[in-house]
Amino acid sequence: MIFRDAIRDDLPAIVQMLADDRLGATRETFADPLPDAYATAFDDICDQTGNRLIVAVDEYDRVSACLQLTFIPGIARRGMKRGLIEGVRVRRDLRGTNIGTRLFEYAIEAARTAGCGLVQLTTDKQRPDAHSFYEKLGFEASHTGMKLIL
């Protein structure tokens, strides 16, 4: 497995993974062609310093997993920089094969290398399997996250 920054050609596989569960199916639109909003978002991620869309690819360069890692400078905690992980997915047929763990190890090391003092994420309350996975990686449910949909 190789971990690298996503390229535009990876977008269909990424969106397909995002849409491939009960919650994602209500949030994403996987179609051929993909809606332009995905390409626009991809370009915005690539253009923004400290924002990465990371994929795990197999020996045939097929996308197997993905996550978005954003480095956030902060004033709190004595100016500590944080790594924020979002949009985590592993292809359905590859779940339970340790790819997710390896992808997280890669992302955490990238955050450490970028000078981050912590890595944080939010996870939907309706994803108990994801909660268990994150806890096994050492994440703690230390805060309550809140969102306002605009």
N, C-alpha and C positions, 0 to 999 in steps of 0.2 A: 504494500500500500504506500502510495506517495501522497504527501500533503502539499498543496500549493494554492496560490491565489486563483480564484475562478477567472475564467475567460468568457467572453460573450457566448461562445458555442456551448458552454456548460448550462446556460440559462434554462433550456427546456427540461433538462434532468433535475435541476434544482427546484423549479416550480412544480414539477411532477411530484417530487418528494414532499414539498410543502403541502400539496393538496391531498396527499395520500393518507389521510386519516379522518376520523369523524369531525374533528374541529376544523382542520385545514380545508376540508371539502366545502365548508360554508364560508371560508375566508378567501380562498384562492380561485383563480380561473385558469385551468390548464386546458389550452386549446392550441390548435395549429392553424394559423400562426398565433403566437402568444400576444396578448394585449401589449400595446406599446408601453404601458406604464412600467412593465418589468424591465425593459431595456433602459428606460429613463432612470429608474431607480439604480440599476446596475452602473450606469455611467456616473451617477451622483456618488455612489459608494467609491468607485475608482478615483474620482476627482478629489475626494475629501481626504486630506492627510489624516492618518490614524484610524482609518476605517477599512476593514478587510472582509472580503467574502472568501472563506477558505473552504476548499473541497478536498475530500479524500478520493483518489482515483486508483483503479486497479491497473494491472499490467497492460491492459488494452486501452487505457485512458478513459474508462467509463467512470462516471461520477457515482460514488457509493455512499457518500455522506457529505454534509455541509453544515456550516455555521457562520454567523457574522460576528466578527470581533471588532469592537470599537474602543479606542483608547480615549479616556475622558480626563483631561486635566481638572484638578479641583483645588479649592482653597482649604476646605475642611481636612482634618487629619494632617495638619502641617503641610498643606500643598500636595497631598498624595494624589498620584495619577491612578485611575482605576481602569480595569479592562471590563467591558460589558459584553456578555455573550448572549446572542439572540438567534432565533431562526434555526435551531438545531434539528437536524433530521438525519436519519440513517435509512437507506433504502429498505423497504419492508422485508425483502428476502434475505437481507444481511444482518438483521437485528439479532443480537445475542452472539455475535462473532467477534466481539472486542474492538470493532472498528470505532465505535463511539468513544470508548475509553482512550484509544490511541489518538483520535482527533482532539479530544479535550486535553490530553497531555501536550500535544503540539501547540494548541491555542494558549494554554497556561504558560508554557515556556516562552511563547512569543510575547505574552503580556509581561512576563518577568524581564525579558530582554529589553522591552520598551520602557522599562522603569516603573511599571505598575506595582503598587503595594498590595493590591487585592484584585480579585476577579469576582464579579457578581453577575447574577442572572435573575430573570423572573421566569416562572413556570406556571402555566395555567392550573388552577385548582382541580380541573377535571382530568389531569394527567398523573395519576398516582404512580404509574410505572416510571415516568420521568423523574418524579420526586425521589424514588428509591435509587435510581441510577445516579442522580446528582449527590445524594447523601453518601453513596459508596465511594464517590470521588473526593469526599471531604467537605462538600458544601453544607452549610448549616442554614436552616430557615430562621435567620436572626431578625428579619424585618417583615413588615407587612407591605406588600406592593399595592399601589392603587393606580388606576388609569382613568382618564377622561377621554372618551371617544369624541373626536371633533368632526 
